[in-house]
């Protein structure tokens, strides 16, 4: 009986973990401004470093470079 309860507990925990993981994947990506536009040379340099480190980015209409909020720390470490 104890073995059955232990297996059932592990299965329940695994299912809850899988549900939480899937919910996290469905969230829309929140982009934040990482760098404001200064000039073309600086922007190109930043974009090149982001691409080299496989960090997704967007450039908005004003030339600001936006990153997913979850990747800002990684970008600071590699691209600042």
MIKOLVO-16214 format. One record per residue: residue number from 1; x, y, z of N, C-alpha, C in turn. Coordinates in steps of 0.001 Angstrom, whole numbers, plus 500000, padded with zeros to 6 digits. Layout:
<nodes>
+-----+--------+--------+--------+--------+--------+--------+--------+--------+--------+
! num !     nX !     nY !     nZ !    caX !    caY !    caZ !     cX !     cY !     cZ !
+-----+--------+--------+--------+--------+--------+--------+--------+--------+--------+
! NUM !      X !      Y !      Z !      X !      Y !      Z !      X !      Y !      Z !
...
+-----+--------+--------+--------+--------+--------+--------+--------+--------+--------+
</nodes>
This chain:
<nodes>
+-----+--------+--------+--------+--------+--------+--------+--------+--------+--------+
! num !     nX !     nY !     nZ !    caX !    caY !    caZ !     cX !     cY !     cZ !
+-----+--------+--------+--------+--------+--------+--------+--------+--------+--------+
!   1 ! 500813 ! 498810 ! 500000 ! 500000 ! 500000 ! 500000 ! 500864 ! 501266 ! 500000 !
!   2 ! 501955 ! 501251 ! 500801 ! 502833 ! 502408 ! 500865 ! 503495 ! 502648 ! 499509 !
!   3 ! 503859 ! 501551 ! 498853 ! 504499 ! 501669 ! 497540 ! 503530 ! 502293 ! 496534 !
!   4 ! 502280 ! 501880 ! 496587 ! 501251 ! 502422 ! 495700 ! 501081 ! 503922 ! 495924 !
!   5 ! 501016 ! 504366 ! 497172 ! 500864 ! 505782 ! 497479 ! 502084 ! 506588 ! 497020 !
!   6 ! 503263 ! 506018 ! 497157 ! 504477 ! 506701 ! 496736 ! 504478 ! 506891 ! 495216 !
!   7 ! 504123 ! 505858 ! 494480 ! 504069 ! 505943 ! 493019 ! 503004 ! 506948 ! 492598 !
!   8 ! 501859 ! 506910 ! 493234 ! 500784 ! 507853 ! 492928 ! 501227 ! 509294 ! 493198 !
!   9 ! 501924 ! 509523 ! 494285 ! 502427 ! 510865 ! 494607 ! 503406 ! 511354 ! 493545 !
!  10 ! 504299 ! 510509 ! 493101 ! 505274 ! 510879 ! 492077 ! 504571 ! 511216 ! 490770 !
!  11 ! 503566 ! 510422 ! 490404 ! 502817 ! 510671 ! 489174 ! 502080 ! 512012 ! 489257 !
!  12 ! 501455 ! 512288 ! 490381 ! 500728 ! 513549 ! 490562 ! 501689 ! 514736 ! 490471 !
!  13 ! 502832 ! 514649 ! 491103 ! 503829 ! 515723 ! 491050 ! 504324 ! 515918 ! 489620 !
!  14 ! 504565 ! 514843 ! 488903 ! 505022 ! 514937 ! 487517 ! 503965 ! 515593 ! 486628 !
!  15 ! 502717 ! 515246 ! 486823 ! 501629 ! 515835 ! 486026 ! 501502 ! 517325 ! 486320 !
!  16 ! 501571 ! 517705 ! 487571 ! 501497 ! 519129 ! 487932 ! 502669 ! 519877 ! 487319 !
!  17 ! 503857 ! 519313 ! 487386 ! 505027 ! 519942 ! 486779 ! 504864 ! 520116 ! 485277 !
!  18 ! 504334 ! 519118 ! 484608 ! 504127 ! 519204 ! 483162 ! 503098 ! 520281 ! 482822 !
!  19 ! 502044 ! 520376 ! 483595 ! 501019 ! 521405 ! 483353 ! 501613 ! 522794 ! 483528 !
!  20 ! 502390 ! 523000 ! 484568 ! 503011 ! 524302 ! 484797 ! 503999 ! 524646 ! 483681 !
!  21 ! 504739 ! 523667 ! 483204 ! 505693 ! 523888 ! 482118 ! 504969 ! 524308 ! 480837 !
!  22 ! 503890 ! 523638 ! 480505 ! 503128 ! 523954 ! 479298 ! 502508 ! 525342 ! 479420 !
!  23 ! 501999 ! 525696 ! 480591 ! 501426 ! 527022 ! 480788 ! 502481 ! 528102 ! 480595 !
!  24 ! 503697 ! 527874 ! 481050 ! 504791 ! 528842 ! 480906 ! 505134 ! 529032 ! 479433 !
!  25 ! 505097 ! 527975 ! 478656 ! 505415 ! 528048 ! 477231 ! 504358 ! 528823 ! 476450 !
!  26 ! 503120 ! 528850 ! 476933 ! 502036 ! 529522 ! 476229 ! 501998 ! 531030 ! 476469 !
!  27 ! 502774 ! 531516 ! 477423 ! 502764 ! 532946 ! 477724 ! 503372 ! 533725 ! 476563 !
!  28 ! 502799 ! 534876 ! 476246 ! 503405 ! 535705 ! 475195 ! 504745 ! 536253 ! 475684 !
!  29 ! 505645 ! 536463 ! 474746 ! 506970 ! 536973 ! 475084 ! 506862 ! 538476 ! 475313 !
!  30 ! 507343 ! 538933 ! 476456 ! 507314 ! 540346 ! 476798 ! 508664 ! 540969 ! 476422 !
!  31 ! 508669 ! 541828 ! 475391 ! 509891 ! 542492 ! 474971 ! 510033 ! 543815 ! 475709 !
!  32 ! 511263 ! 544119 ! 476140 ! 511565 ! 545376 ! 476825 ! 512693 ! 546080 ! 476076 !
!  33 ! 512742 ! 547414 ! 476195 ! 513804 ! 548175 ! 475530 ! 515114 ! 547901 ! 476252 !
!  34 ! 516091 ! 547409 ! 475505 ! 517420 ! 547142 ! 476047 ! 518369 ! 548286 ! 475733 !
!  35 ! 518208 ! 548867 ! 474554 ! 519097 ! 549948 ! 474137 ! 518328 ! 550928 ! 473265 !
!  36 ! 518480 ! 552210 ! 473588 ! 517881 ! 553229 ! 472744 ! 518790 ! 553487 ! 471549 !
!  37 ! 518202 ! 553998 ! 470494 ! 518978 ! 554279 ! 469278 ! 519934 ! 555442 ! 469528 !
!  38 ! 521233 ! 555235 ! 469197 ! 522229 ! 556305 ! 469255 ! 522737 ! 556611 ! 467856 !
!  39 ! 523273 ! 555593 ! 467199 ! 523697 ! 555742 ! 465805 ! 523759 ! 554353 ! 465172 !
!  40 ! 523898 ! 554317 ! 463851 ! 523869 ! 553044 ! 463125 ! 525019 ! 552126 ! 463526 !
!  41 ! 526186 ! 552684 ! 463750 ! 527362 ! 551868 ! 464078 ! 527194 ! 551144 ! 465415 !
!  42 ! 526737 ! 551861 ! 466431 ! 526519 ! 551233 ! 467740 ! 525402 ! 550199 ! 467687 !
!  43 ! 524342 ! 550526 ! 466957 ! 523232 ! 549590 ! 466846 ! 523671 ! 548305 ! 466143 !
!  44 ! 524435 ! 548436 ! 465056 ! 524913 ! 547260 ! 464326 ! 525824 ! 546415 ! 465208 !
!  45 ! 526674 ! 547063 ! 465981 ! 527572 ! 546334 ! 466879 ! 526785 ! 545534 ! 467912 !
!  46 ! 525770 ! 546160 ! 468501 ! 524938 ! 545462 ! 469480 ! 524195 ! 544301 ! 468843 !
!  47 ! 523597 ! 544527 ! 467696 ! 522847 ! 543475 ! 467006 ! 523768 ! 542310 ! 466647 !
!  48 ! 524985 ! 542604 ! 466208 ! 525944 ! 541543 ! 465888 ! 526267 ! 540700 ! 467120 !
!  49 ! 526453 ! 541352 ! 468277 ! 526750 ! 540614 ! 469516 ! 525548 ! 539791 ! 469976 !
!  50 ! 524342 ! 540346 ! 469819 ! 523147 ! 539581 ! 470187 ! 523005 ! 538342 ! 469308 !
!  51 ! 523213 ! 538504 ! 468011 ! 523116 ! 537361 ! 467095 ! 524189 ! 536320 ! 467401 !
!  52 ! 525399 ! 536763 ! 467707 ! 526490 ! 535829 ! 468019 ! 526193 ! 535016 ! 469270 !
!  53 ! 525385 ! 535569 ! 470158 ! 525043 ! 534878 ! 471402 ! 523640 ! 534282 ! 471383 !
!  54 ! 523043 ! 534214 ! 470186 ! 521714 ! 533600 ! 470004 ! 520652 ! 534207 ! 470911 !
!  55 ! 520659 ! 535523 ! 471029 ! 519655 ! 536224 ! 471820 ! 518668 ! 536877 ! 470848 !
!  56 ! 517389 ! 536519 ! 470923 ! 516407 ! 537120 ! 470023 ! 516235 ! 538608 ! 470343 !
!  57 ! 515933 ! 539385 ! 469324 ! 515752 ! 540819 ! 469510 ! 514785 ! 541361 ! 468477 !
!  58 ! 514321 ! 542576 ! 468728 ! 513497 ! 543319 ! 467775 ! 514040 ! 544740 ! 467738 !
!  59 ! 513948 ! 545378 ! 466583 ! 514279 ! 546793 ! 466465 ! 512982 ! 547507 ! 466119 !
!  60 ! 512577 ! 548444 ! 466979 ! 511306 ! 549128 ! 466745 ! 511468 ! 550283 ! 465753 !
!  61 ! 510387 ! 550989 ! 465501 ! 510372 ! 552053 ! 464497 ! 511338 ! 553191 ! 464828 !
!  62 ! 511607 ! 553420 ! 466114 ! 512541 ! 554478 ! 466510 ! 513988 ! 554007 ! 466545 !
!  63 ! 514219 ! 552725 ! 466277 ! 515576 ! 552183 ! 466294 ! 515999 ! 551609 ! 467630 !
!  64 ! 515080 ! 551546 ! 468600 ! 515395 ! 550939 ! 469889 ! 515507 ! 549431 ! 469737 !
!  65 ! 516477 ! 548843 ! 470424 ! 516642 ! 547392 ! 470401 ! 515896 ! 546826 ! 471599 !
!  66 ! 514965 ! 545900 ! 471313 ! 514143 ! 545280 ! 472350 ! 514506 ! 543807 ! 472470 !
!  67 ! 514518 ! 543318 ! 473705 ! 514825 ! 541918 ! 473999 ! 513703 ! 541301 ! 474811 !
!  68 ! 513570 ! 539968 ! 474731 ! 512638 ! 539306 ! 475648 ! 513105 ! 539566 ! 477084 !
!  69 ! 512175 ! 539854 ! 477954 ! 512511 ! 540186 ! 479339 ! 513383 ! 539108 ! 479987 !
!  70 ! 513127 ! 537849 ! 479640 ! 513883 ! 536750 ! 480248 ! 515341 ! 536705 ! 479798 !
!  71 ! 515688 ! 537391 ! 478705 ! 517058 ! 537351 ! 478174 ! 517879 ! 538601 ! 478489 !
!  72 ! 517325 ! 539532 ! 479250 ! 518039 ! 540788 ! 479514 ! 519338 ! 540534 ! 480284 !
!  73 ! 519285 ! 539694 ! 481305 ! 520500 ! 539428 ! 482104 ! 521578 ! 538802 ! 481231 !
!  74 ! 521218 ! 537864 ! 480391 ! 522195 ! 537233 ! 479484 ! 522804 ! 538275 ! 478566 !
!  75 ! 521987 ! 539207 ! 478065 ! 522479 ! 540249 ! 477166 ! 523408 ! 541213 ! 477889 !
!  76 ! 523106 ! 541522 ! 479134 ! 523980 ! 542408 ! 479907 ! 525353 ! 541764 ! 480061 !
!  77 ! 525381 ! 540477 ! 480329 ! 526651 ! 539782 ! 480526 ! 527489 ! 539712 ! 479263 !
!  78 ! 526853 ! 539552 ! 478120 ! 527622 ! 539355 ! 476890 ! 527763 ! 540595 ! 476027 !
!  79 ! 526895 ! 541550 ! 476190 ! 526799 ! 542610 ! 475186 ! 526911 ! 544029 ! 475747 !
!  80 ! 527253 ! 544174 ! 476995 ! 527351 ! 545519 ! 477564 ! 528782 ! 545981 ! 477622 !
+-----+--------+--------+--------+--------+--------+--------+--------+--------+--------+
</nodes>
